[in-house]
Amino acid sequence: MRVGTGARLTALVLAACISGPANAQDGEVERGEAIAQEWCAACHALPGSKVASDAAPALVQAISGKDLTAGALRAWLSTPHPQMPDFNLAREEVDALIAYLRGLGR
């Protein structure tokens, strides 16, 4: 994680404390990235990848403009999207994916 200023670091720490179980614990972002590789990369281009479906935007574009709070991302992930299958992820997997997505949105 790259931190630009002390104020930004303070804001990130407060956000992590407030977000509860969806905060980025050791390895959670990495687990989220692995889940994204497994479930999302077939259609959405992940950062550093040039492979994706023409039917789906890059993952960074898919979350662009979205409220990146843990609750908003959880609701977005649990709401059916056109042409997107229901992956039926466990809560821990969703938490890890949220940690990863929040990192992408920064």
C-alpha positions as CSV (number, residue, x, y, z in Angstrom):
1,M,0.0,0.0,0.0
2,R,1.3,3.4,-0.9
3,V,0.6,6.3,1.4
4,G,0.9,9.9,0.3
5,T,0.3,11.9,3.5
6,G,-0.2,11.4,7.2
7,A,-3.8,12.5,6.8
8,R,-4.5,9.9,4.2
9,L,-3.0,7.2,6.4
10,T,-5.2,8.3,9.3
11,A,-8.3,8.2,7.0
12,L,-7.4,4.7,5.8
13,V,-6.9,3.4,9.4
14,L,-10.2,4.9,10.4
15,A,-12.0,3.4,7.4
16,A,-10.5,0.0,8.2
17,C,-11.7,0.2,11.8
18,I,-15.2,1.3,10.9
19,S,-15.6,-1.3,8.1
20,G,-15.5,-4.2,10.6
21,P,-14.9,-7.7,9.2
22,A,-14.2,-6.4,5.7
23,N,-11.0,-4.7,6.7
24,A,-7.9,-5.7,4.9
25,Q,-6.3,-8.2,7.4
26,D,-3.0,-9.8,6.6
27,G,-3.3,-11.7,3.3
28,E,-7.0,-10.7,2.7
29,V,-6.2,-8.5,-0.3
30,E,-4.1,-11.3,-1.8
31,R,-6.9,-13.8,-1.2
32,G,-9.3,-11.4,-2.9
33,E,-7.0,-11.1,-5.9
34,A,-6.9,-14.9,-6.1
35,I,-10.7,-15.0,-6.1
36,A,-10.8,-12.4,-8.7
37,Q,-8.4,-14.4,-10.8
38,E,-10.5,-17.5,-10.4
39,W,-14.0,-16.0,-10.9
40,C,-13.7,-12.6,-12.6
41,A,-10.7,-12.8,-14.9
42,A,-12.6,-14.9,-17.5
43,C,-14.7,-11.8,-18.4
44,H,-13.1,-8.8,-16.7
45,A,-9.5,-7.7,-17.4
46,L,-7.7,-7.4,-14.1
47,P,-4.9,-4.9,-13.6
48,G,-1.8,-6.0,-15.5
49,S,-3.9,-8.3,-17.8
50,K,-4.9,-7.6,-21.3
51,V,-7.2,-10.6,-21.6
52,A,-11.0,-10.0,-21.1
53,S,-14.3,-10.6,-22.8
54,D,-15.7,-7.9,-25.1
55,A,-19.0,-8.2,-23.1
56,A,-17.5,-7.0,-19.8
57,P,-15.6,-3.9,-18.8
58,A,-12.2,-4.2,-17.1
59,L,-12.7,-4.7,-13.3
60,V,-11.3,-1.3,-12.5
61,Q,-13.9,0.2,-14.9
62,A,-16.6,-1.9,-13.4
63,I,-16.1,-0.4,-10.0
64,S,-15.3,3.1,-11.2
65,G,-17.8,5.6,-9.7
66,K,-19.1,3.0,-7.2
67,D,-19.3,3.7,-3.5
68,L,-16.4,1.6,-2.3
69,T,-17.5,1.1,1.3
70,A,-17.7,-2.5,2.4
71,G,-21.5,-2.4,2.7
72,A,-22.0,-0.9,-0.7
73,L,-19.6,-3.4,-2.4
74,R,-21.3,-6.3,-0.6
75,A,-24.7,-5.2,-1.9
76,W,-23.3,-4.7,-5.4
77,L,-21.7,-8.1,-5.4
78,S,-24.8,-9.8,-4.1
79,T,-27.1,-8.1,-6.6
80,P,-27.6,-10.1,-9.8
81,H,-26.0,-8.3,-12.8
82,P,-27.1,-8.9,-16.4
83,Q,-25.0,-11.7,-18.0
84,M,-23.1,-12.3,-14.7
85,P,-23.5,-15.7,-13.0
86,D,-24.2,-16.1,-9.3
87,F,-20.9,-17.4,-7.9
88,N,-22.4,-18.1,-4.5
89,L,-19.2,-17.1,-2.7
90,A,-18.8,-17.7,1.1
91,R,-18.9,-14.6,3.3
92,E,-15.1,-14.8,3.9
93,E,-14.5,-14.9,0.1
94,V,-16.8,-11.9,-0.4
95,D,-14.8,-10.0,2.4
96,A,-11.5,-10.8,0.7
97,L,-12.9,-9.8,-2.7
98,I,-14.1,-6.5,-1.2
99,A,-10.7,-5.9,0.3
100,Y,-9.2,-6.4,-3.2
101,L,-11.7,-4.2,-4.9
102,R,-11.3,-1.4,-2.4
103,G,-7.5,-1.5,-3.1
104,L,-8.2,-1.2,-6.9
105,G,-10.4,1.8,-6.3
106,R,-7.7,3.8,-4.6
